[in-house]
Amino acid sequence: MSIHPIIQMDFPDPDVIRVEDTYYMVSTTMHFMPGCVILRSYDLRNWEIVEHVYDSLDETEGQRLQDCSGIYGKGMWAASIRYHKNRFYLCFVANDTGKTYLYQSENISGPWEKQEIQGFYHDPSLLFDEDGRIYIVYGNTEIHLTELDEQLKGPKENGIDRIIIKEQGVCRLGYEGAHAYKIHGKYYVFLIHSPGKDWFRREACFVSDSIEGEFTGRDVLADDLNYCNQGVAQGGVVDTPDGKWYSILFQDRGAVGRIPVLVPIKWECGFPVFGENGKVPENIETVSTRPGYQYKPFFESDNFEYVPEKNGKIPWKDVWEFNHQPDSRYYSVSEGEFRIYSGKVCANLEEAVNTLTQRTRYPRCEAEVSVNGNGMKVGDYAGLSAFLGNFGFVALKKEEDGMYLVMAGKEAEYEKIKLDTERVRLKVKLEFEMMKDEAEFFYETSGEWKKIGITKKLYFQLDHFCGCRFALFFYSTKTIGGSAGFSEFIYR
C-alpha cells in the first residue's frame, strides 16, 4: 500500500528542515488565522501540528473581514523556514499587504519576534552562507538572488542582486517556489514550473559552484502518482542524521487541497536524483529518531470545554483555524458550547466573522454538530459548511414566520424546510477520491439522518486558493445582535 500522501490534508507549499533529531515543516495558511502553521516529525512520514507563528498579522480591515471582501486567496504564502546559529527564521510574503515578513525565535514554540524585510519577494527562500552573508532567492519566471544586510531588514548596500535563472520558451507556469541551499559546497535552487502548453507541474533543480557563478540545471521530477495528471512539485529538501536525503513536495488533489508527498533523493555527480527511474516510489523506508512516538491527530472532535489559562486565552485545539482574524468580542466558549454573536450585517457566508474551521481529509470524511438557534434574529443563518470558494452549507435560518432549515450554496438556496424547533443536528459528508469532490448535507430527524438539498460539486479555485474545510458559522443579513451556539462537534 502506497504511503502517499503522507498527510491527507491541505498543507501546501511545504518547506522542511531538521534540527538535531527533529524535522519541522512550514505550510501556507493564506487568510486563515492563527497563521503560518508549523508541523513536527521524527520520521518524515508522520507529522503533527506544533505551532502557529502568529495569531494576527497586521490587523488590517481586510484581515479582520471588516471590508466585505476580506483577504481570500491572499494572506501568507510559501514560507521559508531556516535554523541558523541556534535560531529559527521564518520568512514569507502576504499578498494582501504587499509586504515581506520575517519571524525569529530561539524556540519553535515561540515567542516569535516580527519584523519586515524591505521589498516584496515572491516565494522567498533564505540562504545563510558560512561566511556570514545572507541571501534571499525569489521570483516567478525570472528567479532573483539578492543579498540582505546583516539585520535582514532589506537589500545590502552594494550587495549581490541578480537574476540567476530564467524560464525559457512557452510555459503554463514559469519557475517559482524557490528553495535555496548550500549543500556539499555548492549552491542549489529547487523550483516548480509547468513548461510547454499542457498543464503539468514539474520539479526542477539548478546548481552553481559559487554564489556569483552560472546556475545550470534541469527538471528532476515529472510524476503524478497516477493521479489525474496532477504533478508533484514545490517544496524543500532535508537530510537525515544518517546522511540520507528526502524532499517534501505537494500535489494538487482537487477540492481537498494540496497535499504533501515524500520523495527520496540520491546524489550523482553533485546533482540530485529524485525518486526511482523518474517516479515517486510507492513505498519509502524512513527511520524514526524517536521510535514509538505518538503523534497528535490532524483532525479532532470537540466538546468546546472552556478551560481558562493564565493568559486568558481559550485553549483552542491546534486543528482549528478561524476564517480570518477572529474578533473575541463576538464569540464565547462556556459549558460545552461555542457561541458566535453578530456584530455586523453580512451579504453572505464569506463575510461572516469568527467562522471556525478544520481541514478536510482525503479520500472522504464527515462532520456533524448540534446548532442551537435560540438567540437568532430574523435574517440570521447558523450552520455547518463545506467551506471553500464555491461553498455549500446546511443551516438554521430565522425568518419572520419562524425557523427554517436550508441547504444553500454561494449561488442559491436549494431546499428549505420549516421547523418547529430552534435546535438541530447537522452533518456534512465529503467525497474527494479521484477528484470526485462532492458534498452532501444532512439533518437529524426522529433519530435518523435525512439528506437536504443537492449533492454539491466542489472546486479548488484561486478565489480562496485553499482546500475545502468544515466550518461552523453564524451571520446576520438584516440586524445585528443575534447569536447561535455550537456543541458536540464530531469529525469522522
NUBA-876492 format. One record per residue (C-alpha): z, x, y. Coordinates in nm, 4 decimals, always signed. Layout:
N
{{Z, X, Y}}
...
END
This chain:
492
{{+0.0000, +0.0000, +0.0000}}
{{-0.1013, +0.1374, +0.3380}}
{{+0.1709, +0.2410, +0.5812}}
{{-0.0406, +0.1236, +0.8744}}
{{+0.0535, +0.0064, +1.1220}}
{{+0.3820, +0.1964, +1.1395}}
{{+0.5080, -0.0641, +1.3892}}
{{+0.3544, -0.4094, +1.3581}}
{{+0.4016, -0.4932, +1.7241}}
{{+0.2614, -0.4278, +2.0697}}
{{+0.3661, -0.0732, +2.1630}}
{{+0.0539, +0.0608, +2.3377}}
{{-0.0305, +0.3972, +2.4938}}
{{+0.2236, +0.5957, +2.2903}}
{{+0.3405, +0.9416, +2.3828}}
{{+0.5724, +1.1283, +2.1475}}
{{+0.7980, +1.4348, +2.1498}}
{{+1.0540, +1.5944, +1.9202}}
{{+1.3906, +1.7245, +2.0365}}
{{+1.5583, +1.9134, +1.7507}}
{{+1.5697, +1.6602, +1.4619}}
{{+1.4821, +1.3511, +1.6675}}
{{+1.1463, +1.2048, +1.7679}}
{{+1.1069, +0.9941, +2.0812}}
{{+0.8161, +0.7686, +2.1698}}
{{+0.7481, +0.6010, +2.5041}}
{{+0.5242, +0.2964, +2.5427}}
{{+0.3703, +0.0831, +2.8166}}
{{+0.5650, -0.2276, +2.9221}}
{{+0.3398, -0.3401, +3.2111}}
{{+0.5103, -0.6252, +3.4015}}
{{+0.7990, -0.6751, +3.1580}}
{{+1.1492, -0.5672, +3.2557}}
{{+1.3640, -0.3826, +3.1718}}
{{+1.0676, -0.1474, +3.1619}}
{{+0.9367, +0.1745, +3.0096}}
{{+1.0739, +0.1385, +2.6580}}
{{+1.1736, +0.4478, +2.4582}}
{{+1.1780, +0.4462, +2.0768}}
{{+1.3552, +0.6847, +1.8386}}
{{+1.2747, +0.8044, +1.4872}}
{{+1.3817, +1.0665, +1.2358}}
{{+1.0721, +1.0480, +1.0145}}
{{+0.7808, +0.9374, +1.2414}}
{{+0.7301, +0.6232, +1.0288}}
{{+1.0377, +0.4161, +1.1063}}
{{+1.1357, +0.3554, +1.4676}}
{{+1.3891, +0.1694, +1.6795}}
{{+1.4399, +0.0951, +2.0479}}
{{+1.6844, +0.3370, +2.2047}}
{{+1.6484, +0.2694, +2.5777}}
{{+1.4608, +0.1144, +2.8680}}
{{+1.4261, +0.3577, +3.1559}}
{{+1.4625, +0.1073, +3.4416}}
{{+1.5982, -0.2433, +3.4917}}
{{+1.3831, -0.2865, +3.8032}}
{{+1.1160, -0.0631, +3.9536}}
{{+1.0630, -0.1245, +4.3270}}
{{+1.1831, -0.4864, +4.3612}}
{{+0.8632, -0.5896, +4.5360}}
{{+0.7769, -0.9560, +4.5800}}
{{+0.5217, -0.9242, +4.3009}}
{{+0.7634, -0.7571, +4.0609}}
{{+1.0170, -1.0337, +4.1346}}
{{+0.7481, -1.3028, +4.0864}}
{{+0.8022, -1.4325, +4.4390}}
{{+0.4341, -1.4213, +4.5436}}
{{+0.2886, -1.6699, +4.2907}}
{{+0.0599, -1.4153, +4.1235}}
{{+0.3167, -1.1581, +4.0084}}
{{+0.2074, -0.8242, +3.8619}}
{{+0.0458, -0.9414, +3.5372}}
{{-0.1663, -0.6670, +3.3848}}
{{-0.0250, -0.4145, +3.6294}}
{{+0.3196, -0.2543, +3.6404}}
{{+0.3870, +0.0684, +3.4494}}
{{+0.1121, +0.2166, +3.2335}}
{{+0.0775, +0.5010, +2.9874}}
{{+0.3846, +0.7159, +3.0463}}
{{+0.4114, +1.0853, +2.9644}}
{{+0.7402, +1.1984, +2.8068}}
{{+0.8392, +1.5648, +2.8032}}
{{+1.1528, +1.7673, +2.7308}}
{{+1.1896, +2.0881, +2.9304}}
{{+1.4935, +2.3113, +2.9751}}
{{+1.7368, +2.0544, +2.8329}}
{{+1.5996, +1.7745, +3.0486}}
{{+1.3873, +1.4676, +2.9739}}
{{+1.0972, +1.3810, +3.2054}}
{{+0.9054, +1.0531, +3.2175}}
{{+0.6001, +1.0170, +3.4373}}
{{+0.3818, +0.7087, +3.4889}}
{{+0.1877, +0.5120, +3.7468}}
{{+0.2318, +0.1479, +3.8448}}
{{-0.0946, -0.0255, +3.9201}}
{{+0.0609, -0.2851, +4.1495}}
{{+0.2225, -0.0331, +4.3868}}
{{-0.0368, +0.2423, +4.3519}}
{{+0.2399, +0.4998, +4.3066}}
{{+0.3279, +0.7700, +4.0546}}
{{+0.6893, +0.7713, +3.9346}}
{{+0.8973, +1.0436, +3.7748}}
{{+1.2271, +0.9759, +3.5986}}
{{+1.4562, +1.2579, +3.4849}}
{{+1.7684, +1.2638, +3.2697}}
{{+1.9720, +1.5087, +3.0661}}
{{+2.0293, +1.2312, +2.8110}}
{{+1.7722, +0.9987, +2.6540}}
{{+2.0088, +0.7079, +2.7244}}
{{+2.0265, +0.7935, +3.0937}}
{{+2.1259, +0.7699, +3.3674}}
{{+1.7705, +0.8301, +3.4889}}
{{+1.7021, +0.9783, +3.8320}}
{{+1.3976, +0.8286, +4.0006}}
{{+1.1529, +0.9943, +4.2374}}
{{+0.7857, +0.9674, +4.3296}}
{{+0.5067, +1.2222, +4.2895}}
{{+0.2767, +1.2118, +4.5906}}
{{-0.0595, +1.0766, +4.4811}}
{{-0.1872, +0.8412, +4.2109}}
{{-0.2570, +0.9973, +3.8706}}
{{-0.4246, +0.7592, +3.6238}}
{{-0.2875, +0.8010, +3.2694}}
{{-0.0935, +1.1159, +3.3610}}
{{+0.0314, +1.3905, +3.1305}}
{{+0.2858, +1.6506, +3.2387}}
{{+0.2474, +2.0088, +3.1231}}
{{+0.5290, +2.2614, +3.1690}}
{{+0.3970, +2.6139, +3.1153}}
{{+0.6061, +2.9094, +3.0002}}
{{+0.5507, +3.0915, +3.3303}}
{{+0.7321, +2.8151, +3.5182}}
{{+0.4209, +2.6485, +3.6585}}
{{+0.3825, +2.2725, +3.6184}}
{{+0.0613, +2.0720, +3.5885}}
{{-0.0433, +1.7107, +3.5694}}
{{-0.3606, +1.6128, +3.3802}}
{{-0.5099, +1.2702, +3.4539}}
{{-0.8140, +1.0622, +3.5369}}
{{-1.0895, +0.8410, +3.3989}}
{{-1.4378, +0.9705, +3.3135}}
{{-1.3541, +1.2836, +3.5161}}
{{-1.0342, +1.4469, +3.3924}}
{{-0.8427, +1.6385, +3.6578}}
{{-0.5854, +1.9160, +3.6274}}
{{-0.3565, +1.9514, +3.9300}}
{{-0.0740, +2.1989, +3.9779}}
{{+0.2509, +2.0445, +4.1031}}
{{+0.5225, +2.2001, +4.3155}}
{{+0.8494, +2.3084, +4.1555}}
{{+1.0269, +1.9864, +4.2583}}
{{+0.7454, +1.7724, +4.1138}}
{{+0.7106, +1.5938, +4.4451}}
{{+0.3374, +1.6473, +4.4801}}
{{+0.0486, +1.8942, +4.4507}}
{{+0.1423, +2.2580, +4.5004}}
{{+0.0025, +2.4096, +4.8177}}
{{-0.2950, +2.6291, +4.7239}}
{{-0.2293, +2.5448, +4.3570}}
{{-0.4896, +2.4768, +4.0917}}
{{-0.6738, +2.1468, +4.1403}}
{{-0.9935, +2.0995, +3.9438}}
{{-1.1977, +1.8758, +3.7173}}
{{-1.1759, +2.0142, +3.3637}}
{{-1.3643, +1.7543, +3.1554}}
{{-1.6408, +1.5041, +3.2373}}
{{-1.7798, +1.2190, +3.0319}}
{{-2.1478, +1.2789, +2.9630}}
{{-2.4119, +1.0133, +2.9120}}
{{-2.3759, +0.6407, +2.8533}}
{{-2.0263, +0.5135, +2.7675}}
{{-1.8322, +0.1885, +2.7495}}
{{-1.5115, +0.3745, +2.8367}}
{{-1.5048, +0.7199, +2.9913}}
{{-1.2466, +0.9783, +2.8906}}
{{-0.8909, +0.8784, +2.9833}}
{{-0.5413, +0.8575, +2.8337}}
{{-0.4817, +1.2313, +2.8743}}
{{-0.2168, +1.4112, +2.6683}}
{{-0.1923, +1.7795, +2.7590}}
{{-0.0137, +2.0572, +2.5671}}
{{+0.0132, +2.4282, +2.5251}}
{{+0.0019, +2.4975, +2.1504}}
{{-0.0419, +2.8325, +1.9775}}
{{-0.1016, +2.9924, +2.3169}}
{{-0.3961, +2.7639, +2.4031}}
{{-0.4282, +2.4591, +2.6269}}
{{-0.5207, +2.1293, +2.4629}}
{{-0.6102, +1.7935, +2.6168}}
{{-0.6372, +1.4848, +2.3923}}
{{-0.8319, +1.1846, +2.5252}}
{{-0.9618, +0.8400, +2.4363}}
{{-1.3150, +0.7154, +2.5087}}
{{-1.5880, +0.4846, +2.3837}}
{{-1.9208, +0.6674, +2.4078}}
{{-2.2582, +0.5022, +2.3717}}
{{-2.3490, +0.1367, +2.4201}}
{{-2.1288, -0.0106, +2.1452}}
{{-1.7537, -0.0575, +2.1867}}
{{-1.5541, +0.1690, +1.9554}}
{{-1.2510, +0.3712, +2.0630}}
{{-1.2534, +0.7364, +1.9609}}
{{-1.0070, +1.0215, +1.9956}}
{{-1.1326, +1.3475, +2.1460}}
{{-0.9818, +1.6915, +2.1974}}
{{-1.0686, +1.9742, +2.4349}}
{{-0.9250, +2.3258, +2.4327}}
{{-0.9204, +2.6278, +2.6625}}
{{-0.7833, +2.9793, +2.6218}}
{{-0.6459, +2.9706, +2.9776}}
{{-0.5419, +2.7168, +3.2376}}
{{-0.8351, +2.8189, +3.4569}}
{{-1.0851, +2.8568, +3.1728}}
{{-1.3522, +2.6233, +3.0404}}
{{-1.2352, +2.3309, +2.8258}}
{{-1.4634, +2.2655, +2.5304}}
{{-1.4244, +2.0037, +2.2599}}
{{-1.5472, +1.7015, +2.0719}}
{{-1.4378, +1.3805, +1.9034}}
{{-1.1692, +1.4318, +1.6409}}
{{-1.1310, +1.0761, +1.5075}}
{{-1.3615, +0.7745, +1.4781}}
{{-1.1958, +0.5356, +1.2336}}
{{-1.0947, +0.1687, +1.2397}}
{{-0.8784, +0.1499, +0.9231}}
{{-1.1391, -0.1060, +0.8030}}
{{-1.0067, -0.3409, +1.0696}}
{{-1.2586, -0.5353, +1.2754}}
{{-1.4316, -0.2299, +1.4273}}
{{-1.1227, -0.1546, +1.6346}}
{{-1.0986, +0.2226, +1.6700}}
{{-0.7749, +0.4216, +1.6562}}
{{-0.7163, +0.6449, +1.9592}}
{{-0.4979, +0.7466, +2.2578}}
{{-0.1592, +0.8969, +2.2010}}
{{+0.0479, +1.2093, +2.1677}}
{{+0.0821, +1.4860, +1.9099}}
{{+0.4054, +1.6303, +1.7740}}
{{+0.5231, +1.8898, +1.5244}}
{{+0.7972, +1.8558, +1.2643}}
{{+1.0842, +2.1001, +1.2071}}
{{+0.8969, +2.2371, +0.9040}}
{{+0.5781, +2.3029, +1.1019}}
{{+0.3589, +2.0034, +1.0164}}
{{+0.1685, +1.8147, +1.2855}}
{{+0.1037, +1.4472, +1.3467}}
{{-0.0418, +1.2214, +1.6113}}
{{+0.0671, +0.8711, +1.7047}}
{{-0.2262, +0.6707, +1.8386}}
{{-0.2816, +0.2978, +1.8869}}
{{-0.5213, +0.0360, +1.7547}}
{{-0.6193, -0.2946, +1.9118}}
{{-0.5262, -0.5803, +1.6785}}
{{-0.6281, -0.8773, +1.8881}}
{{-0.3704, -1.1147, +2.0311}}
{{-0.0689, -0.9421, +1.8748}}
{{-0.1483, -0.6408, +2.0928}}
{{-0.1993, -0.2680, +2.0487}}
{{-0.0038, -0.1148, +1.7648}}
{{+0.0943, +0.2428, +1.6716}}
{{-0.0788, +0.4346, +1.3928}}
{{+0.0374, +0.7656, +1.2436}}
{{-0.2261, +1.0324, +1.1752}}
{{-0.1656, +1.3726, +1.0097}}
{{-0.3173, +1.6804, +1.1764}}
{{-0.4210, +2.0154, +1.0354}}
{{-0.5362, +2.3162, +1.2361}}
{{-0.8567, +2.5004, +1.1549}}
{{-0.9687, +2.7968, +1.3675}}
{{-0.7425, +2.6826, +1.6505}}
{{-0.8753, +2.3251, +1.6592}}
{{-0.7035, +2.0092, +1.5334}}
{{-0.8450, +1.8157, +1.2383}}
{{-0.7278, +1.4527, +1.2383}}
{{-0.6781, +1.2699, +0.9106}}
{{-0.8818, +1.3394, +0.5976}}
{{-1.2606, +1.3504, +0.5998}}
{{-1.2594, +1.1912, +0.9423}}
{{-1.0472, +0.8959, +0.8322}}
{{-0.6820, +0.7982, +0.8696}}
{{-0.5289, +0.8186, +0.5194}}
{{-0.3632, +0.5005, +0.3938}}
{{-0.0545, +0.6809, +0.2721}}
{{+0.1110, +0.9617, +0.4624}}
{{+0.4083, +1.1624, +0.3455}}
{{+0.6718, +1.2375, +0.6066}}
{{+1.0160, +1.3921, +0.5709}}
{{+1.3223, +1.2347, +0.7309}}
{{+1.5552, +1.4639, +0.9205}}
{{+1.8313, +1.2085, +0.8570}}
{{+1.7751, +1.0558, +0.5122}}
{{+1.9315, +0.7130, +0.4677}}
{{+1.9429, +0.6352, +0.8397}}
{{+1.9385, +0.2597, +0.9050}}
{{+1.7067, +0.1571, +1.1873}}
{{+1.7674, -0.1367, +1.4169}}
{{+1.5030, -0.4112, +1.3878}}
{{+1.2306, -0.4696, +1.6480}}
{{+1.2972, -0.8434, +1.6485}}
{{+1.6216, -1.0378, +1.6288}}
{{+1.7549, -1.3885, +1.6217}}
{{+2.0127, -1.4574, +1.8924}}
{{+2.3029, -1.6940, +1.9470}}
{{+2.3404, -1.5785, +2.3092}}
{{+2.7074, -1.4967, +2.2828}}
{{+2.8409, -1.3776, +2.6169}}
{{+3.0467, -1.0606, +2.5856}}
{{+3.1270, -0.9248, +2.9322}}
{{+3.1086, -0.5484, +2.9672}}
{{+3.2880, -0.3267, +3.2169}}
{{+2.9761, -0.3044, +3.4322}}
{{+2.9446, -0.6820, +3.4446}}
{{+2.6109, -0.6896, +3.2668}}
{{+2.5237, -0.9359, +2.9946}}
{{+2.4630, -0.7263, +2.6810}}
{{+2.1071, -0.8354, +2.6041}}
{{+1.9729, -0.7186, +2.2736}}
{{+1.7200, -0.4362, +2.3221}}
{{+1.4426, -0.6535, +2.1756}}
{{+1.4489, -0.8903, +2.4757}}
{{+1.2496, -0.8234, +2.7916}}
{{+1.2076, -1.0532, +3.0910}}
{{+0.8604, -1.1563, +3.2011}}
{{+0.9113, -0.9830, +3.5387}}
{{+1.2225, -0.8591, +3.7179}}
{{+1.4854, -1.1262, +3.6477}}
{{+1.6942, -1.2989, +3.9137}}
{{+2.0560, -1.3097, +3.7972}}
{{+2.1334, -1.5914, +4.0418}}
{{+1.9239, -1.8247, +3.8288}}
{{+2.0392, -1.7676, +3.4736}}
{{+2.3663, -1.7636, +3.2840}}
{{+2.4932, -1.6954, +2.9333}}
{{+2.8018, -1.8782, +2.8115}}
{{+2.9345, -2.0402, +2.4935}}
{{+2.6251, -1.9527, +2.2913}}
{{+2.3710, -2.0792, +2.5437}}
{{+2.1174, -1.9039, +2.7652}}
{{+2.0566, -2.1283, +3.0649}}
{{+1.7833, -2.0936, +3.3271}}
{{+1.8041, -2.2574, +3.6714}}
{{+1.5121, -2.3143, +3.9057}}
{{+1.5188, -2.1534, +4.2476}}
{{+1.1578, -2.2221, +4.3445}}
{{+0.8739, -2.4640, +4.2747}}
{{+0.6089, -2.3286, +4.0350}}
{{+0.2493, -2.4301, +3.9730}}
{{+0.2632, -2.3222, +3.6088}}
{{+0.4444, -2.1171, +3.3456}}
{{+0.3161, -1.7831, +3.4766}}
{{+0.5120, -1.8319, +3.8000}}
{{+0.8411, -1.9005, +3.6202}}
{{+1.1203, -1.6507, +3.6862}}
{{+1.3679, -1.5417, +3.4144}}
{{+1.1298, -1.6096, +3.1264}}
{{+1.2853, -1.4241, +2.8310}}
{{+1.0500, -1.2691, +2.5748}}
{{+1.0269, -1.0860, +2.2439}}
{{+0.7208, -0.9166, +2.0978}}
{{+0.5491, -1.1000, +1.8156}}
{{+0.4817, -0.9358, +1.4794}}
{{+0.1664, -0.8759, +1.2758}}
{{+0.0413, -1.0285, +1.0485}}
{{+0.2395, -1.3507, +1.1082}}
{{+0.5718, -1.4692, +1.2449}}
{{+0.7504, -1.7734, +1.3796}}
{{+1.0366, -1.8521, +1.6140}}
{{+1.2459, -2.1592, +1.6737}}
{{+1.5027, -2.2539, +1.9360}}
{{+1.7121, -2.5500, +2.0458}}
{{+1.6472, -2.6711, +2.4013}}
{{+1.8974, -2.8764, +2.6000}}
{{+1.7330, -3.0573, +2.8895}}
{{+2.0460, -3.2271, +3.0239}}
{{+2.0097, -3.0537, +3.3617}}
{{+1.6388, -3.1124, +3.4112}}
{{+1.4889, -3.2904, +3.7101}}
{{+1.1603, -3.4780, +3.7400}}
{{+0.8715, -3.2316, +3.7144}}
{{+1.0681, -2.9731, +3.5133}}
{{+0.9465, -2.8016, +3.1946}}
{{+1.1635, -2.6178, +2.9386}}
{{+1.0421, -2.4783, +2.6107}}
{{+0.9055, -2.2112, +2.3808}}
{{+0.5745, -2.0372, +2.4410}}
{{+0.3231, -1.8180, +2.2651}}
{{+0.3013, -1.6197, +2.5846}}
{{+0.0029, -1.4167, +2.6986}}
{{-0.2873, -1.4760, +2.9367}}
{{-0.4149, -1.7916, +2.7643}}
{{-0.0692, -1.9072, +2.6600}}
{{+0.0271, -2.2205, +2.4729}}
{{+0.3684, -2.3858, +2.4633}}
{{+0.5766, -2.6743, +2.3365}}
{{+0.8318, -2.8034, +2.5863}}
{{+1.0511, -3.0775, +2.7192}}
{{+0.9029, -3.2369, +3.0319}}
{{+1.1042, -3.4639, +3.2603}}
{{+0.9074, -3.7480, +3.4177}}
{{+1.0066, -4.0470, +3.6319}}
{{+1.0484, -4.2727, +3.3287}}
{{+1.2375, -4.0246, +3.1123}}
{{+1.1955, -3.7237, +2.8846}}
{{+0.8772, -3.6254, +2.7040}}
{{+0.7750, -3.3580, +2.4582}}
{{+0.4479, -3.1842, +2.5468}}
{{+0.2210, -2.9259, +2.3881}}
{{+0.0135, -2.7559, +2.6546}}
{{-0.1935, -2.4507, +2.7368}}
{{-0.2991, -2.2875, +3.0574}}
{{-0.5871, -2.5291, +3.0860}}
{{-0.4460, -2.8677, +2.9763}}
{{-0.1736, -3.0783, +2.8157}}
{{-0.2948, -3.1593, +2.4647}}
{{-0.0301, -3.4055, +2.3467}}
{{+0.2683, -3.5831, +2.4987}}
{{+0.5351, -3.7811, +2.3128}}
{{+0.8076, -3.9989, +2.4675}}
{{+1.1597, -3.9003, +2.3610}}
{{+1.4906, -4.0827, +2.3541}}
{{+1.6916, -3.7595, +2.3674}}
{{+1.7385, -3.4633, +2.6028}}
{{+1.7822, -3.2160, +2.3169}}
{{+1.5161, -3.0945, +2.0781}}
{{+1.4490, -2.8097, +1.8382}}
{{+1.1120, -2.6395, +1.8801}}
{{+0.9084, -2.3940, +1.6764}}
{{+0.6006, -2.1760, +1.7253}}
{{+0.4101, -2.0263, +1.4286}}
{{+0.1647, -1.7419, +1.4791}}
{{-0.1073, -1.6049, +1.2528}}
{{-0.2699, -1.2738, +1.3524}}
{{-0.4175, -1.1360, +1.0301}}
{{-0.7746, -1.0046, +1.0714}}
{{-0.7667, -1.1322, +1.4304}}
{{-0.7286, -1.4970, +1.3364}}
{{-0.4979, -1.5181, +1.6403}}
{{-0.3782, -1.8779, +1.6189}}
{{-0.0625, -2.0527, +1.7349}}
{{+0.0790, -2.3821, +1.6064}}
{{+0.3569, -2.5791, +1.7747}}
{{+0.6238, -2.7993, +1.6154}}
{{+0.9310, -3.0068, +1.6898}}
{{+1.2057, -3.1166, +1.4530}}
{{+1.2494, -3.4862, +1.3843}}
{{+1.4556, -3.6501, +1.1082}}
{{+1.5220, -3.3077, +0.9591}}
{{+1.1535, -3.2198, +0.9253}}
{{+0.9071, -3.0186, +1.1322}}
{{+0.6182, -3.2117, +1.2849}}
{{+0.3194, -3.0489, +1.4481}}
{{+0.2314, -3.1382, +1.8060}}
{{-0.0942, -3.0765, +1.9886}}
{{-0.3716, -2.8412, +1.8859}}
{{-0.3886, -2.5150, +1.6970}}
{{-0.4279, -2.2788, +1.9917}}
{{-0.6666, -1.9834, +1.9731}}
{{-0.5109, -1.6793, +2.1412}}
{{-0.6910, -1.3894, +2.3064}}
{{-0.5847, -1.0437, +2.4174}}
{{-0.7330, -1.0108, +2.7657}}
{{-0.6993, -0.7835, +3.0661}}
{{-0.5281, -1.0527, +3.2756}}
{{-0.1937, -0.9740, +3.1097}}
{{-0.3062, -0.6649, +2.9147}}
{{-0.0205, -0.7282, +2.6697}}
{{+0.0142, -0.8726, +2.3242}}
{{+0.1445, -1.2223, +2.2596}}
{{+0.5196, -1.2780, +2.2908}}
{{+0.7641, -1.5517, +2.2108}}
{{+0.9004, -1.6744, +2.5436}}
{{+1.1874, -1.9012, +2.6445}}
{{+1.1094, -2.0577, +2.9802}}
{{+1.2127, -2.3147, +3.2378}}
{{+1.0440, -2.4048, +3.5660}}
{{+1.0193, -2.6824, +3.8231}}
{{+0.6980, -2.8284, +3.9636}}
{{+0.8485, -3.0730, +4.2152}}
{{+1.2045, -2.9935, +4.3276}}
{{+1.4410, -2.7017, +4.2654}}
{{+1.7940, -2.7179, +4.1323}}
{{+1.7362, -2.8249, +3.7735}}
{{+1.8259, -2.6265, +3.4622}}
{{+1.7822, -2.6134, +3.0863}}
{{+1.9732, -2.4404, +2.8087}}
{{+1.8530, -2.2473, +2.5023}}
{{+2.0547, -2.1824, +2.1883}}
{{+2.0237, -2.0783, +1.8230}}
{{+1.7085, -1.8712, +1.8609}}
{{+1.5754, -1.7764, +1.5171}}
{{+1.2971, -1.5231, +1.4615}}
{{+1.1270, -1.5053, +1.1224}}
END
